[in-house]
Amino acid sequence: MLSRIMLKNLPIRLIDDCRTRRIAELLIVVCLLSMADLLFTVWAQLFTPFYELNPVARGFLQHNTFFPLVVMKVALTGIGAGIFWRLRSYWRTELALWLVVAVYVLLTIRWNLYTVEAMLLTGVY
């Protein structure tokens, strides 16, 4: 009973029906994690023995051409965000966006492990 009263009086509801706000927040998270992935990719290319799994990005990195890689990453993230924003009224869009965020979080965890391994190889850590 008390918990119902307390939850009812919270100024910000934790779970609500505002899909547009949730989509906007998820898109911000995707954009931030995407740019972090880009920074880690460039860092790894410059300072570690790095093999890029994305064949298009690998082609740019083999020639040390970072500008086209940055343009491609920003453009594809922007196009994807635009598609998600346009379709924001559908529940499947939100589900798909949650899956994209989950994949990016897993990728960020992998980057964390990679940087620790790189530091151990160099004796910095």
N, C-alpha and C positions, 0 to 999 in steps of 0.2 A: 504494500500500500504506500509506504513512505517513498519507495523507489519510484513508483509511478508519478507521485507528486513532484519529486525532484527532477525526473526525466522530462516531465511536461513543462517545467519552468526553465529549462536550459535555454539560453538565448540562441544557441546554434544547435540545430538538430544534427545528430551524427548520421542518421539515415533519413533521407527525405526523398521526395519525388522530383527533385530538380536535376533532371538528366543533363540539361545544357551546362549547368555549373560543373557537374562531374566530368563531362566530356572536356570542357575547357581546362580543368585541372589536370586531367590525364594527358591532354595534348601538351601542356607545359612540361609535365614530367617526361614525356617521350622526347620532346625537343631538347631538354637538358641532358638526358641520358644519351641521346644521339650525338650531341656535340662533345660530350665526355668521351664517347667511343672514338670520335674523330681525333680528339687530342691524344688519346692513348695510342691510336694507330700511328699518328705522325711521330710521337715520342718513341714508340717501339721501333719504327723504321730508322730513326736517326741514331738511337743509342743502344740497340740490342740486335742480335741476330734474329730477325723477325721474318716469318713467312705468312703473308696475307692469304686467307682462304677465299676471299671474294676475287674472282678472276679479273673483273674490270678494275677494281681498286689495285690489284696486284700489278696490272699493266702500268698504271700511273706510278706506283711506287718503285717499280724496277727502273724507271727512267728518272726517279727523284723529281717528278713533277707534282708538287703538292697542290698547286692552285686548282687544276682541273678536278682533283680529288675532293677538295673543299667545296667547289661549285657543285659537283655531282651530289655530295652528301647533303648539302644545304637544300639543293633543289628537290631531291627525292624526299627528304623529310618534309619540306614545305608542301609538296604535291600530296603526299600521304596525309598530312595534317588537314589540308584543304578538303580532301575526300571525306575524311572522318567528320570534319565539321559540317560539311554539306549534308551528310547522312545522320546527323546527331539525334534525330527524333526516333530512330529505331533502336530497340533494345539489343539487337544483334550487333549494332555498331559499338555500343558500349562494351559488350562482351568481347568483341574482337580487339577493342582498344585495351581492355584489361589484359588480354593475352599478349599483346605487343609489349605492354609495360612489363609483364612477367618475363618475357624473353630478354628485354633490355636489362632487367635487374640481374638475371642469370649471366648475361654477358658482362655486366659490371663486376659481378663476383669473379668471373673468369679473369678479367683484367687485373683484379686485385691479386689473384694467385700468380698471374704472370709477372707482375711487378715484384712480388716477393721473391719468386724464382730468379728473376734477373738480378735482383740485389744480392741474393745468395751467391750467384755465379761470380759476381764482381767483388765479393768480399766486403761490400758496404754494410751489409746487415748482420 
